[in-house]
Amino acid sequence: MVAATEAHAGTRFKVSQRRSATGKRDLVTMVGLALEHGDRRVVADCEGWEQLDLGILSSLIRCAYRCREYGAAFEVVNLSSDLTGEVRDLRLHGRLGLAD
C-alpha cells in the first residue's frame, strides 16, 4: 500500500510491508509524478516497513535516484534501527541517502 500526502514541504509517501510488486512500481511512479509537478522534497515514511524486503529497498533506491536526477531532496524517515543496520550491511545506505 502506498499513500501520498502533499504539503508545503513536499510530498510524503507511506511505505508498507504489505505491498504487491505493482505497488512497489507505483511508489516509483508516484515519486516521478510528484517531481514532474515541481516537488523538490520527497519523504518516504517507512514506519510500516517491518522486515527487509529487497523489492521495497530497490524501489526506494530508484526513488532516491529519481530525486537526485531532478535536484530534489529525498528523505527516509521512521526506518527501524534493525532495517537501517541491514541496509548498511548491504552497503546500500549511500544509495538510499541515509547518513553515514
matplotlib code that plots the C-alpha trace (Angstrom):
import matplotlib.pyplot as plt

x = [0.0, 1.3, -0.2, 0.9, 0.1, 1.2, 2.3, 4.2, 7.4, 6.9, 5.3, 5.3, 4.8, 4.0, 5.9, 4.2, 5.4, 2.0, 2.6, 2.5, 5.0, 2.7, 2.6, 6.4, 6.4, 3.6, 5.9, 8.5, 5.8, 4.2, 7.6, 8.2, 4.8, 5.5, 8.8, 7.3, 4.7, 7.5, 8.0, 11.6, 11.4, 10.1, 9.8, 9.4, 7.8, 8.9, 7.1, 5.1, 8.2, 8.8, 11.4, 13.9, 12.2, 14.6, 11.7, 10.9, 14.5, 15.1, 12.0, 13.3, 16.7, 15.1, 13.1, 16.2, 17.9, 15.0, 15.1, 18.8, 18.1, 15.6, 17.8, 15.2, 15.8, 14.8, 14.5, 13.8, 12.1, 10.9, 13.2, 13.8, 17.3, 17.2, 16.4, 18.9, 21.6, 20.6, 20.7, 24.2, 25.3, 24.3, 26.3, 23.3, 22.8, 24.5, 22.3, 19.3, 20.5, 21.0, 23.7, 26.9]
y = [0.0, 3.4, 6.6, 10.1, 13.4, 16.7, 19.5, 22.8, 21.0, 18.4, 15.0, 12.3, 8.6, 5.9, 2.7, -0.5, -4.1, -5.1, -4.2, -6.1, -5.9, -3.5, -1.3, -1.2, 0.1, 2.6, 4.1, 5.0, 6.2, 8.5, 9.9, 10.7, 12.4, 14.5, 15.6, 16.4, 18.6, 20.5, 19.0, 19.3, 17.3, 13.8, 11.9, 8.1, 7.3, 3.7, 3.1, 0.3, -1.5, -4.2, -6.6, -6.5, -6.7, -6.3, -5.2, -2.3, -1.4, -1.4, 0.8, 3.3, 3.4, 4.1, 6.9, 8.4, 8.2, 10.0, 12.7, 13.3, 13.5, 16.3, 18.0, 17.2, 16.1, 12.5, 11.6, 8.3, 8.6, 6.2, 3.4, 1.0, 0.6, -3.1, -2.2, 0.7, -1.8, -4.3, -1.6, -0.6, -4.2, -4.4, -1.2, 0.5, 3.3, 5.8, 4.9, 5.3, 8.6, 7.5, 9.4, 7.5]
z = [0.0, -1.0, 0.3, -0.6, 1.1, -0.2, 2.0, 1.5, 2.3, -0.5, -0.8, 1.9, 1.0, 3.4, 2.7, 3.9, 4.1, 2.6, -1.0, -4.2, -7.0, -8.7, -5.5, -5.4, -9.0, -8.1, -5.5, -8.1, -10.5, -7.8, -6.9, -10.5, -10.9, -7.8, -9.2, -12.6, -10.7, -9.1, -5.7, -4.6, -1.4, -1.1, 2.2, 2.4, 5.8, 6.5, 9.7, 8.1, 6.7, 9.2, 7.7, 4.9, 1.5, -1.4, -3.6, -1.3, -0.9, -4.6, -5.1, -2.5, -4.1, -7.5, -5.9, -4.4, -7.8, -9.5, -6.9, -7.5, -11.2, -10.5, -8.0, -5.3, -1.7, -0.8, 2.9, 4.6, 8.0, 10.6, 9.4, 12.3, 13.6, 12.5, 8.9, 9.0, 10.1, 7.4, 4.7, 6.0, 6.0, 2.3, 1.8, 0.2, 2.7, 0.4, -2.5, -0.2, 1.1, 4.7, 6.6, 7.3]

ax = plt.figure().add_subplot(projection="3d")
ax.plot(x, y, z, "-o")
ax.set_aspect("equal")
plt.show()
